């Protein structure tokens, strides 16, 4: 009896050390805090004013910016491919979120020639902000944000909400 009690105590103490977590302990652990979770999803506008008559289908068919846990995607007017920025750090306050991205790599510059031997186009991987590897997001309401100081996004962005 004494030996089995000692074994149980040893197992109980060693379990967290070796990464073994019981389902009950996992259920009690708090979820990791993601400071920009309120931004998750698709947003439109920014480049152009959003009309009040825009349907959810039209908004979701071509969003301008998409926020995820690890990546921010942005569209441009002349390129059908979304530009991906990998999030390095996020700092958030009640109505402001600041992103710092990993340094941008211009994939087009690594190609020797573009279409028909012309020079490849420069990638617009930033947001037109003073520092291309940062983004300052200000929340105006639950469904409206602005990118302060970013010339590529002079208009507010509106969340695409499906009905």
N, C-alpha and C positions, 0 to 999 in steps of 0.2 A: 504494500500500500504506500509506504513512504517512498519507495523507489519510483513508482508510477507518478506520484505527486511531483517529485523532483523533475522527472522527465517532462511532465506537462508544463512546469514553470520554465524550463529551459527552452522548450518549443515556443512558448508564448513570448519569451524575451527575444528569441532569435528570428521570429517571423518577420517583424518589420525590418530587421537588418538585411535580410536576404531578398526583400521585395515581395514576400508572400503576404497578401492582404486578403482577409476573408471577405466574402460578399457583404456581411453586416458592417464591417469596418469601412468598406468602400462606399456603402450607402450613406454612412455618417460623415464622410469626408466632404468638405465644401468644394463646390465646383471652382475651377480656376477662374480668376477674374480677368476678363478681357475688356480693357478700358474703352475700346471702340465698338463694342457689340451693338450699340444703338445705331451704328452706321451700316450694318450688314444689309446687303441687297443692292438693287439697281436704282440708279438715279438718272434723271434726265434734265435737260436745260443746261445752264452754265454757259454754253456757247451761244445759245439763242434763248429768247424769252419763251417760257412755257405758257401755252394758251389754256384757258380754263375748260375748253371743250375737248382737251386731249383725253382719249379713252385709255383705260388700263392696257388694252391690247396694243395700242400704238406706242405707249410708253415702254412696255416690255419688249416690243419688237426690235428696238434699237436704243438701248440705254446708253448714256454718255459715259457714266462712271459706275463701276461695280466694286463694292467693298466686300472683302472676305476677311477671314481671320489672319491670313498670312500675306495676302496680295491685294493690291489696288489695280484695277484695270481701267484704262481710259480709251475713249474713241477720239478720232480726229475727223475733220471734215473731208480730207482727201485720201485717207487710208482706211480700207475696210477691216483691217486687222486691229484688234485691241492691243494696246501697249501695256505690258505688265510691269508693275513696280513691286518688288519684294520688300515687305515691311521689315525694317531692322529694329526700331523701337517706336513706342507710342506713349505719349504723355497726354493725360486727359484731365480736364477740369470740368465743372458742371456744364458749361456751354461751349467749350473750346477743346479741340483735339488736335495735337500736333504729331505728325508722322515724320519719321526719318527713314528714308529708304536706303537700301544698299546702293552703292554708286552705279549709275546707269552705264550700260555697255551698248554701244551703237552697233547692232548686228549688221546693219546695211553697210557700214563703213568697212567691214571686214570682207565684203564681196569685191571682187576685182572690177566688175562692170555690171551695170544694171541692164535693163531691157534694151535690146538692140545695140549694145555696146556703149550706151550712155552712162554717165556717172550715176551711181545709186542715190536715191533720195535720202536726205538726212532724216533720221528718226526723231519724232517729237515725243520723247519718252517722259519729259517733265510735264508740269502743269502751267508753265509760263510764270512761275514764281521766281523771286530773286535768286533763290538757291534751288536748282533743279532736283535736288535730293531731299527736299523737305516739302511738306504740305501743311498749311494752317487752315483747319476747318472750323467754322463758327456755326453753331446751331441757332437758327432763328426761331424754329418751332420743331415739333416732332417730325414733320415731313418737309422741312425746308432748311437748306444749308447754303453757305457761301464759302468760297475759297478766297480769303482776304489776301490782296496783294498779288494775285495770279492773273496776269493779263490775258491768258488763253480762256479764262472762265469769268467774264465780266458780269454775267447774270447769275441769279440764284439757281440752285439745283433743287428739284422736287423729287421726292421718293415715288417710285413706281409701285403703286399698291394694287394688287389684283382684287377683283370684286368677288 
